[in-house]
Each structure stands twice: as C-alpha cells, then as structure tokens.
Amino acid sequence: MMKIGIQSLGSVDRTEGERPEKGFRAIRDAGFESVDFNFESYVDFRYQYCSDGSCFFDKPMDELKDFFRPYKEACENAGLIFGQGHAMFGPFPETEEELQQFIKVQKNVIRLSGWMGVPYLVIHPWVIRRKVGRDAEFEKNMQYFRAFADTAKEEGVVICLENLFDWVSERAFEGPCADAIEAKTYLTKLNEEFPGSFKFCFDTGHANMMGKNIREFINILGDDLAILHMHENDGVYDIHGIPFTYQRRWGARTIEDWDGVIKGLADIGYDGVLNFETGPSFFTVPDKLYGAAARYMFEVGNYLRNEIISYRSTNEPR
C-alpha cells in the first residue's frame, strides 16, 4: 500500500529552537506516514565547500549522530518512517579542492542516512552544461556519483538522481536529467558499474516548468522511479506550491498535469511513497493554520492514492 509523505522542511523546523518532537507529531497528526528528511536544511550554503570546519557536516560522525539522534527518535516515537532524504546541493565548486571537500561531507550525509534508516537519498547532478557543454556535464556528473557509490552501498542507501533545470535571466532551461531518455542513460551507465545503487526521484514541478509529458516521462523511467517530489507551480517559477491550486486563467484546470501523474504511476505499478515537497508553501501559512494546511496536503495525497489504485484496477490487462 502506497504511503503518503511530506518533507521535513516547513514542518519539523517551523519554529526556531523547538525540539523536533513537535514537528514530527504535527506531521503524524495530519495523517502522514512518511517523512522526507532535508539534510540540506542544516548547512549554511556559504560554507559547504569550506575545509576549515565551518561546514556543518564536516564534523566527526559521533558529533553528527548526537545532533540528529533527537530527530531519529522523534520520528520513530511519532510512528513515522523516513521514506527518503535530500542531500546538499549548490553551484559547481570553483576548485578541485572544494569539490573533494564537498564529496567528503556528502559521504557524511550518506552515512547519516544509513544510520537514521533513510533508504533513498536525493543527490543532485551538477548543472553546468552552459559552461562546459552537455557531454562534459555528463562526464563530470558520472565522476561525481562514482566518488560516493561505494559509501552508499556500504550504508544500504540508494542514491536518487533528479530531473533538474537551469535558471538564466529569469528563465528556466533544461538541466541534467530533465529529459527522460537522458535520465535513463545516467541510470543505466551508473548501475552497470554499481548494480542497484542508483534510482530516480521524479520532480513533478520541475517537469511542469519544462513542459514535459509527465505520463510519458514516468513510463520511460519505469522501475527506475523510486521516489517522488510532488508539488505544483505556475509553469515558470519553482514555487513548490500545493497541488490543485494553480491555474492560468479563470475557470481553467490546474496548470500541472495531475491526471498524467496518476495514470503514469498507475501504468508502472508504482507502490512507493507519494511524497510532497511543499515545505516552502507551508512557511507562508500562519502557525494557527498549519494543521489545516497539512491535513489538506494529506487529503490530496489520499485522493491521488485512491485515483492511482482505481485507474490501475480498471485498466489492468485481462
């Protein structure tokens, strides 16, 4: 049975200084069963390439575990699971030293994922095709993912690539894996070298910005699709909005093709977590309305789950 999940961003960390128990209980009370843990929320992006100790994840593992133990225990005590997680990301490092430092701390995030019981960890490919070209971007990304594939295998964590975009002069352009065939090329090559170590996280909002046929994209991914980032936008900006709340004109249907999401996931027999990456939208919600907003998000998930099951049951080969 598909579980319904939501990212920790916007829920666990709504109030600065609060213990995490409150946030995980709020997620549970809204009906969710799974949490997408945002490791990237705990690092200052200005220092993530630094080797002087200023990067949050550049600490001994014992210290990092001490910090995250309350989150691990709060999730368990609330009766939730960590269905997936999200690692750090950013612009391509300026020097080889910075790149190697980033790989080092990224391995710490992978180790924490294994210890916390996070089965899938999203790690973004580098978006650098405007500078070096598509082919060189592919090769640099292959080198990057190879660098921590063994660590992920040791920890029992599957690395998930994601369909990305590049942002230039207030416009979005395709980034790595924005095309389903390119995404399959990445996964095929990586899994030839590291069998079963790489899967895919399909981001519905990014696909919407790129004008992709969502059902077709999902069908091409097939069994390589392991986890989801579900959210909506206006087709231009990566807003991470709440589904079924955006339209182009009065009386029009929602901008994002949620029917394509439903049918695509039914087509491939998806049975993973229906995970919402809508934390930024929750930051706009007053504390007194958070519970209502979270319950609505869960009901959207429940609706999608029921529609997927219904479509699958009525369209199975006879």
N, C-alpha and C positions, 0 to 999 in steps of 0.2 A: 504494500500500500504506500503510495507516494506521501511523504511528509511535507509539511509546509513550513518554510523557514524564513528568517529575516536576518539582515546583517546587524552586528552589534553596534555599529556606528549609528548614532541618533537615538539609541535606546539604552544601552548599558552606560554610556558616557554622557547622558543628558545634563546631569548636574555635576559640575566640577567638584571633586573632593568627596563625592558619595562613594560608599562601598558598593561593589558590583552586585551584591545580593539583590538590591532594589531593582536594578535594571533587568536582571535575569528573571526575577519574579514577574515583572511587568510584561515581559515577552511571553512568559508562560500563561499569565492570566488573560492575555489577548487570544490565546488559543494555539500559538505556535508550538512546534515540536522540535525545531532545529534552529541553530544559530550559525551564521556565517561570521567568523571572528576576524575583525580587521586589525591585524598586527601593524599595518602601516599607520594606524592612528596614534601609535605610541612613539613615533620617531619624528624629530624635527627635520624636515626635508633639507634644511640648510646645512645640516651636519652629517647626513647619512653616508657621505663619501669620505669623511674625515677619519684619520687613523690616530688621532690624539686623545681618544677616549670620550669625545663629545657626542659620538653616535650612541643612541640609546642601546642598540643591540650589540654593541662592541663591549660586552661585559662577560665575565665568566658565566658558564651555564648555571651554576648554583645560584648566582645572584638573580639571573633572569627567571629561573624557576620560582625563587622566593617571591618575586614580584607578581608573577602570573598565577601562582597557586590559588589565591583567593578567587580568581576568575574561573579557574578549572573547577574548584569546589562549589562555587555558586551555581555554575551551570549544572553540575551533577545534582546538587541539592534541589534545584528547581525542576528536576525531572526532564531536562533538555539534553540534547546531544549537540556536539559541534559537527555539523554536516559538511562544513568546508571552511576555508580561511583565505585571507588575502595578504600577500607579502608586500614588501616595499616596492616602490617604482619611482621613476623620475627620468630626467633627461640623461642621455648617454654621458658617462663620465668623461672629463676632459683629458685625463691622463691614464696610462696603463696602471699606475699605482692606485689611482682612485677606483678603477674597475676591479682590480684584485681585492681591494679593501671591501668593496660592495659585495662581491661574491662571498667573501669571508663572513660578513654579517648576515647575508642572505642564508647561508648554511645554518647559522644560529636560529633563524626563523623556522627553517625546516626541522631542526632538532626540537624546537619548542612545539611545533605542530605534532610531531610524533609523540612527544611526552603528554600533550594535552588531549590526544585522541582525535586530532583533526585529520580526516582521511585524504582530503583533497586540498591542495594549496595552489591558488592562482598566482602565477608569476608572469608579469607582462613581458612580451618580447620588446626589444628596443625599437623605437620608432625613429629611424634615421635615414629613410630612403631618399629624402630630399637632399641630403648631404652626400651620400655615398652611392645611391642607386639601389634598386630592388635586389639585385643579385648579391651585392656586398652586404646589404642589410640581412639577407637570409643567412649568409655565411657567419657573420658576427653573432647572430642570434643562435645559430647552431653551436658555436663555440661556447657561448654563454650558458646554454642549457646543459651542455655536456659537463660543464665545470661542477655542477652540483647534483648530477643524476645519481651518482653512487651514494651520496649522502642521503638523498630521498629514499633510495631503495633500502638502505640500512635502517631508516626510521619508519619504513612502511607507509610513506607518504607518496601519493601520486601527484605529480606536477601537472597543472592545467594551464594551457595557453588560452588566450582570449582574443576575440576579434576587436581590433583597435582602430583608432582614427588619428590623423594628424591635424593640428589646429593652426591655420595660417591666415593671417589678416582677417580674422573674424569669420573664417570659413573652415568647414571640416572636409578633409580629404581622406581617402583610404590609407590606412596604416597596415602593418603586418597582420595577416590572418583575417582581414576584413572581407576577403574573398574566400568562399568555402573551399574551392579547389586548392588554393594556396594553403589554407589551414590543414587540409588533408595531406598535402605534401610535407609540411613540417612534421606532422604526427607520424606519418609513415616512415620518414627517414630517422626520426628520433627513436621510434620503437623498434626499428631494425637493429639499432645499436644497443638499446636498453629496453628489452621487451616488457611491455605492460607498465612502464614507468611514466608515460605521458598520456594525458587525455585532454579534453577541451571543455572550456567554460563558455557557453554561448550567451552573449550580452544582447538582449533584445533591443535595448535603447540604442546601442551603437549601430546595430543592423538597421534600425529605423532611420537614423541620421544618414546612413549611406544609401538609403532607398533600396535595400535588399529584399528579395523574395524570401520571407522568413521561413515559410514551409519548405521551400526548396533547399535553403541553407541547412536546416535541421536534418532533412533527409540525406543530404550529402554527408553530413557528419556521421549519421547513423550511430553505431555502437561506440564511436569515439566521443560522443557527447556524454559527459559525466555529471556536470553541474550547470547551474543557471545563474545569471544575473538578470532578473526581470525588473524592469522599470520602464517608464514612458517619458517622452519629451515632445517638443514642438516640431521635431524634424530638423532643427537647426542647432540647438544647444544641448549639451549633455546634462540635462537638468536633474535626472534621476527622480522623476516625478511619479506620483501614484497612478497606477493603471486606470484607464477609463475616465480620465479627467482632462484630456487634451483633444481639441477639435479645431479644424481650420476655419470653420465658419458656423454661423448659427444653424443649428439643426443637423449638422453633419455628423457622421460617425467618428469614433475615436481615430486619431491620427495613426497610431500604431496598429499593426495588423494582428490583433489578439486571436482572431479566428485562425490565422496562419500558425500562431504559436500552438494553439490547441490541436489542430489537425496534424501539424508536424510532429509534435511529441507523441500523439497517438499513433502516427504512422510507424515510428521507430520503436514503439513499445517502451518508451521512457518510463522508468519506475524509481527515479531518484527524487531528490528534494526539489520542490517548487519554491525556489529561494528568491526573495525580493531584495534588491539593492536600492532601497528607497530611503536610506538614512538621512540624506540631505533634506528631503522633504519634511521629515519629522522635526528637524531643527527649527522649522518655521512654525511649528504647532505649539501653542501655549501649553504649559505643563498640565493644566486642568483639562485639556482636550486630548492629551497624548493617548490615554486609554481608549477613547472613542476612535481616534485615528488608527491606532494599532489593531483594534478589533475589525475595523473596516478592511484593513490590509489583509487580515486573516480571512475574512469573508470572501475577498477577491480570490485568494488562494484556494479556498474551498470550492468556489464556483469553477475556477479553472480545472481543479482536480476532477470534479464531477463531470464537467464537459469532456475532458480527455477520456475518462472512463466510458462515458456514454457513447462518444464518437467511435472509440475503439471497439466497443461491444457490437455496434450496429454496422461496422464496416470490416469485420473480420472475414477472411476468405472462408467460403462454405464448401 
